[in-house]
Amino acid sequence: MSTNKSYSGASLSEALEQATEYVKSHSKAKPEIGLILGSGLGVLANEIDHPVKLPFEGIPGFPVSTVEGHAGQLVLGELEGKQVIAMQGRFHYYEGYSLEQVTMPVRLMKQLGVRTVIVTNAAGGINTTFQAGDLMLITDHINFTGRNPLIGPNDSAYGVRFPDMSQAYTPSLQQLALSIAEQNKLQLVQGVYAGVVGPSYETPAEIKMLRKMGADAVGMSTVPEVIIAGHSKLDVLGISCITNMASGILDQPLSHDEVMETAEVAKESFLKLVRGIIHNMK
């Protein structure tokens, strides 16, 4: 991997080794499931039993989460009988970090033994049949960022040069999520997530374009992490909380406060769904 100045001169592999040793020195957990929790969804990390909490700023090579609604820590422990590691908050490209930094936690999860990653986010609804508060199972994504975290020399120790993304979101996990939603009488819509850079919200014209391209929801995260998860041969489940309808659909301005408020309303359904999925994972 190329040297990244963000690691104070260390290469990604060196920074990753330091971060891995740091986490292992603070927790004896052997996580099998990784959780990446988006805006307003970090509440799930509060449900973890016997938690070990590691603030991002203390982990070698980690950036610091600067967005409201992101607690900014790793939480290791047990949830529904499974060993988990949760990112209570995440990093975004628009915060000024490199994509190598944004996706480093996924690499770390792989190093710690994680086999499955559940990626969550707050997203704007593009599909006009959706409404704020819906949970959307991500069936696929469109990378509309113009960026890819795998640009640069490839280290075959991490994955192949040209990773297959035809099933970026693991079909068997999607079926499990739909089954859990049905059992618990939870509405779970399905759709394609469009990833954009941000941090400005999209214009109405951009939303019309994304809808014509086949997107059902839009957000400013997730796609880089899922690409790295695919590169790392991890199983992936993606869930969006539709926290607002995207620009131009409703005659109202968009704000991050609305995102946080709607995530709070959807909290109970979100927790029930994800806990049920984790409980039933093999």
C-alpha positions as CSV (number, residue, x, y, z in Angstrom):
1,M,0.0,0.0,0.0
2,S,1.1,3.5,-0.6
3,T,2.4,5.6,2.2
4,N,-0.2,8.0,3.6
5,K,1.0,11.2,5.4
6,S,-2.1,11.0,7.5
7,Y,-0.4,8.1,9.4
8,S,2.6,10.3,10.3
9,G,4.8,8.6,7.8
10,A,3.6,5.1,8.5
11,S,2.2,3.0,5.7
12,L,-1.4,1.7,6.0
13,S,-0.1,-1.8,6.9
14,E,2.0,-0.3,9.7
15,A,-0.8,1.9,11.0
16,L,-3.2,-1.1,10.8
17,E,-0.8,-3.3,12.8
18,Q,-0.5,-0.6,15.5
19,A,-4.2,-0.1,15.7
20,T,-4.8,-3.9,15.9
21,E,-2.3,-4.3,18.7
22,Y,-3.8,-1.3,20.6
23,V,-7.3,-2.8,20.5
24,K,-6.1,-6.3,21.5
25,S,-4.2,-4.7,24.4
26,H,-7.4,-3.2,25.7
27,S,-9.9,-6.0,25.0
28,K,-9.9,-9.8,25.0
29,A,-13.0,-9.9,22.8
30,K,-12.7,-11.9,19.5
31,P,-15.4,-10.1,17.4
32,E,-17.1,-12.0,14.6
33,I,-19.5,-9.2,13.6
34,G,-18.6,-5.6,12.9
35,L,-21.2,-2.8,13.2
36,I,-20.8,0.6,11.5
37,L,-23.4,2.9,13.0
38,G,-24.4,6.0,11.1
39,S,-26.0,9.4,12.2
40,G,-28.4,8.9,15.1
41,L,-28.0,5.1,15.0
42,G,-25.2,4.8,17.5
43,V,-27.8,3.8,20.1
44,L,-27.2,0.2,19.2
45,A,-23.7,0.3,20.7
46,N,-25.3,1.2,24.0
47,E,-27.0,-2.3,24.0
48,I,-23.7,-4.2,24.0
49,D,-23.0,-6.2,27.1
50,H,-19.7,-6.0,28.9
51,P,-18.6,-3.1,26.7
52,V,-15.0,-2.0,26.3
53,K,-15.1,1.6,24.9
54,L,-12.1,2.9,23.0
55,P,-12.3,6.6,21.8
56,F,-11.2,7.1,18.2
57,E,-8.6,9.7,19.2
58,G,-6.7,7.1,21.3
59,I,-6.4,4.5,18.5
60,P,-3.2,4.7,16.4
61,G,-3.9,6.0,12.9
62,F,-7.6,6.7,13.5
63,P,-9.1,10.0,12.5
64,V,-11.7,11.7,14.9
65,S,-15.4,11.8,14.1
66,T,-16.5,15.4,13.8
67,V,-20.2,15.0,13.0
68,E,-23.1,15.5,15.4
69,G,-24.7,12.2,16.2
70,H,-21.4,10.3,16.0
71,A,-20.1,9.4,19.5
72,G,-16.6,8.7,18.1
73,Q,-15.6,5.4,19.7
74,L,-15.2,1.7,19.2
75,V,-17.3,-0.5,21.4
76,L,-16.3,-4.2,21.8
77,G,-18.4,-6.7,23.7
78,E,-21.3,-9.1,23.4
79,L,-24.7,-8.6,21.7
80,E,-27.3,-11.4,21.3
81,G,-24.8,-14.0,22.2
82,K,-22.3,-12.9,19.5
83,Q,-18.9,-11.1,19.9
84,V,-19.2,-7.8,18.2
85,I,-17.2,-4.6,17.5
86,A,-19.1,-1.4,16.8
87,M,-18.1,1.9,15.4
88,Q,-20.3,4.3,17.3
89,G,-19.9,6.9,14.7
90,R,-17.9,6.9,11.5
91,F,-15.6,8.9,9.3
92,H,-16.6,10.7,6.1
93,Y,-14.6,11.8,3.1
94,Y,-16.2,15.3,3.4
95,E,-14.6,15.7,6.8
96,G,-11.3,16.1,4.9
97,Y,-10.0,12.5,5.6
98,S,-8.6,10.3,2.9
99,L,-10.6,7.3,1.8
100,E,-7.8,5.1,3.2
101,Q,-8.5,6.7,6.6
102,V,-12.3,6.5,6.2
103,T,-12.2,2.8,5.5
104,M,-9.4,1.9,8.0
105,P,-11.9,0.6,10.6
106,V,-13.1,-2.0,8.1
107,R,-9.5,-3.2,7.6
108,L,-9.2,-3.3,11.4
109,M,-12.3,-5.4,11.8
110,K,-10.9,-7.9,9.3
111,Q,-7.6,-8.0,11.2
112,L,-9.5,-8.7,14.5
113,G,-11.3,-11.7,13.0
114,V,-14.6,-10.2,11.9
115,R,-16.4,-12.1,9.1
116,T,-19.6,-10.1,8.7
117,V,-20.1,-6.3,8.6
118,I,-23.5,-4.6,9.2
119,V,-23.3,-1.1,7.7
120,T,-26.0,1.4,8.7
121,N,-26.6,5.0,7.7
122,A,-29.0,7.8,7.6
123,A,-30.2,8.5,4.1
124,G,-32.5,10.7,2.1
125,G,-35.4,9.0,0.4
126,I,-35.5,9.3,-3.4
127,N,-38.2,6.6,-4.0
128,T,-41.4,8.6,-3.7
129,T,-43.2,5.6,-2.1
130,F,-40.9,5.9,0.9
131,Q,-41.5,8.1,3.9
132,A,-39.3,9.5,6.7
133,G,-38.8,6.8,9.4
134,D,-38.7,3.9,7.0
135,L,-35.9,1.3,7.2
136,M,-34.4,0.3,3.9
137,L,-32.6,-2.9,3.1
138,I,-29.8,-1.9,0.8
139,T,-29.8,-4.3,-2.2
140,D,-27.1,-2.6,-4.2
141,H,-25.4,0.8,-4.5
142,I,-24.3,3.4,-7.0
143,N,-20.9,4.9,-6.4
144,F,-21.5,8.5,-7.4
145,T,-18.6,9.9,-5.4
146,G,-16.1,9.8,-8.3
147,R,-13.7,8.2,-5.8
148,N,-12.7,4.6,-4.9
149,P,-10.7,3.7,-1.8
150,L,-8.8,1.0,-3.8
151,I,-7.1,3.6,-6.1
152,G,-3.3,3.2,-5.9
153,P,-1.0,0.2,-5.6
154,N,-2.8,-3.0,-4.5
155,D,-1.5,-5.1,-1.6
156,S,-2.5,-8.7,-2.3
157,A,-2.4,-9.4,1.4
158,Y,-5.6,-7.5,1.7
159,G,-7.4,-8.6,-1.5
160,V,-7.3,-8.9,-5.3
161,R,-6.6,-6.0,-7.6
162,F,-10.1,-6.1,-9.2
163,P,-12.6,-7.3,-6.6
164,D,-16.0,-8.5,-7.7
165,M,-18.9,-6.2,-6.6
166,S,-21.7,-8.2,-8.3
167,Q,-22.9,-9.2,-4.8
168,A,-21.6,-6.4,-2.7
169,Y,-24.5,-7.0,-0.3
170,T,-24.7,-10.7,0.7
171,P,-27.9,-12.2,-0.5
172,S,-28.3,-14.7,2.4
173,L,-28.1,-11.8,4.9
174,Q,-30.7,-9.8,2.9
175,Q,-33.0,-12.8,3.2
176,L,-32.4,-13.1,6.9
177,A,-33.2,-9.4,7.4
178,L,-36.4,-9.7,5.4
179,S,-37.4,-12.8,7.5
180,I,-36.7,-11.0,10.8
181,A,-38.7,-8.0,9.7
182,E,-41.6,-10.2,8.8
183,Q,-41.5,-12.1,12.1
184,N,-41.5,-8.8,14.0
185,K,-44.1,-7.1,11.8
186,L,-41.6,-4.4,10.9
187,Q,-41.8,-2.6,7.6
188,L,-38.5,-3.0,5.7
189,V,-38.4,-1.5,2.3
190,Q,-35.7,-2.4,-0.2
191,G,-33.7,-0.3,-2.6
192,V,-30.5,0.9,-4.1
193,Y,-28.3,3.4,-2.2
194,A,-26.5,6.2,-4.0
195,G,-23.3,7.3,-2.4
196,V,-22.3,11.0,-2.9
197,V,-19.5,13.1,-1.5
198,G,-21.4,15.8,0.4
199,P,-21.5,17.7,2.7
200,S,-24.1,19.8,0.9
201,Y,-27.4,18.2,0.4
202,E,-28.4,17.5,-3.2
203,T,-30.3,19.8,-5.5
204,P,-33.8,18.8,-6.8
205,A,-32.2,18.3,-10.2
206,E,-29.6,16.0,-8.8
207,I,-32.3,13.9,-7.1
208,K,-34.2,13.6,-10.3
209,M,-31.1,12.4,-12.0
210,L,-30.3,9.9,-9.3
211,R,-33.9,8.6,-9.5
212,K,-33.6,8.1,-13.2
213,M,-30.3,6.2,-12.6
214,G,-32.2,3.7,-10.3
215,A,-31.4,5.1,-6.9
216,D,-34.0,4.8,-4.1
217,A,-32.0,6.6,-1.4
218,V,-29.0,8.8,-1.2
219,G,-26.3,9.5,1.5
220,M,-22.7,10.5,2.1
221,S,-21.2,7.3,3.4
222,T,-21.3,3.5,3.2
223,V,-20.0,3.0,-0.3
224,P,-16.3,3.3,0.5
225,E,-16.6,0.9,3.5
226,V,-18.6,-1.6,1.4
227,I,-16.0,-1.6,-1.3
228,I,-13.3,-2.3,1.2
229,A,-15.4,-5.0,2.9
230,G,-15.8,-6.7,-0.6
231,H,-12.0,-6.4,-1.1
232,S,-11.5,-8.0,2.3
233,K,-14.0,-10.9,1.5
234,L,-16.3,-9.9,4.3
235,D,-20.1,-10.6,4.2
236,V,-22.1,-7.3,4.2
237,L,-25.5,-6.3,5.2
238,G,-26.6,-2.7,4.6
239,I,-29.5,-0.9,6.3
240,S,-30.5,2.8,5.7
241,C,-32.8,4.8,8.0
242,I,-34.7,7.1,5.7
243,T,-34.5,10.2,7.8
244,N,-35.9,12.7,5.3
245,M,-37.2,12.8,1.8
246,A,-34.6,14.1,-0.6
247,S,-34.5,17.6,-2.0
248,G,-37.4,18.6,-4.2
249,I,-39.8,15.8,-3.1
250,L,-41.4,17.8,-0.3
251,D,-41.6,21.5,-0.3
252,Q,-39.3,22.0,2.8
253,P,-35.6,22.7,3.5
254,L,-33.3,19.9,4.6
255,S,-31.3,19.9,7.9
256,H,-29.2,17.6,10.0
257,D,-31.5,18.3,12.9
258,E,-34.3,16.6,11.0
259,V,-32.0,13.6,10.4
260,M,-31.3,13.2,14.1
261,E,-35.0,13.6,15.1
262,T,-36.2,11.0,12.6
263,A,-33.5,8.5,13.6
264,E,-34.7,8.8,17.2
265,V,-38.3,8.0,16.0
266,A,-37.1,5.0,14.1
267,K,-34.8,3.8,17.0
268,E,-37.1,1.1,18.4
269,S,-37.7,-0.6,15.0
270,F,-34.0,-0.3,14.2
271,L,-32.9,-1.9,17.4
272,K,-35.4,-4.8,17.1
273,L,-34.5,-5.5,13.5
274,V,-30.7,-5.5,14.0
275,R,-30.7,-7.4,17.3
276,G,-33.0,-10.0,15.6
277,I,-30.6,-10.3,12.7
278,I,-27.6,-10.7,14.9
279,H,-29.3,-13.2,17.1
280,N,-30.2,-15.4,14.1
281,M,-26.8,-15.2,12.4
282,K,-25.1,-18.6,12.0
